[in-house]
């Protein structure tokens, strides 16, 4: 179905970017930026399908691969940080507090300019689509 096709497209893209890094290591930063966005897209698909564990693994991989890309919107105007927050809310609802804390620790490690994503209409659409009630970023830091 559509889910499998979308996952396949993301997987093919990831493989091409991996190959690009191997062939042109000087362009690894750029390739990893786009790999990161693709991995975050996969995480969002997994979230939508209810695969919270695999989605969490994928979003962590995305953020750790290219932390400075975590605030970059993809083609649907959603950022990896937004996807991470949506996953975190679902994990908390499911009682998987260990994974929710792991996501929070990863988000806390990011530069604040990356975490403080815009809260405009596209962010609100994303939150509504995934059933988030907004908020969720917490105080923290200093």
RACOR-V802866 format. One record per backbone hydrogen bond with DSSP energy under -0.5 kcal/mol. NH is the residue of the N-H (numbers start at 0). CO is the residue of the C=O. Records with the same first field share a line. If there is no record, write none. Layout:
BEGIN
NH = CO, CO
END
This chain:
BEGIN
4 = 0
5 = 1
6 = 2
7 = 3
8 = 4
9 = 5
10 = 6
11 = 7
12 = 8
13 = 9
14 = 10
15 = 11
16 = 12
17 = 13
18 = 14
19 = 15
20 = 16
21 = 17
22 = 18
23 = 19
26 = 23
27 = 24
30 = 26
31 = 27
32 = 28
33 = 29
34 = 30
35 = 31
36 = 32
37 = 33
38 = 34
39 = 35
40 = 36
41 = 37
42 = 38
43 = 39
44 = 40
45 = 41
46 = 42
47 = 43
48 = 44
49 = 45, 46
50 = 45
51 = 49
54 = 50
55 = 51
56 = 52
57 = 53
58 = 54
59 = 55
60 = 56
61 = 57
62 = 58
63 = 59
64 = 60
65 = 61
68 = 65
69 = 66
71 = 68
73 = 77
76 = 73
79 = 71
80 = 69
82 = 78
83 = 79
84 = 80
85 = 81
86 = 82
87 = 83
88 = 84
89 = 85
90 = 86
91 = 87
92 = 88
93 = 89
94 = 91
95 = 90
96 = 94
99 = 95
100 = 96
101 = 97
102 = 98
103 = 99
104 = 100
105 = 101
106 = 102
107 = 103
108 = 104
109 = 106
113 = 110
114 = 110
115 = 111
116 = 114
123 = 119
124 = 120
125 = 121
126 = 122
127 = 123
128 = 124
129 = 125
130 = 127
131 = 126
END
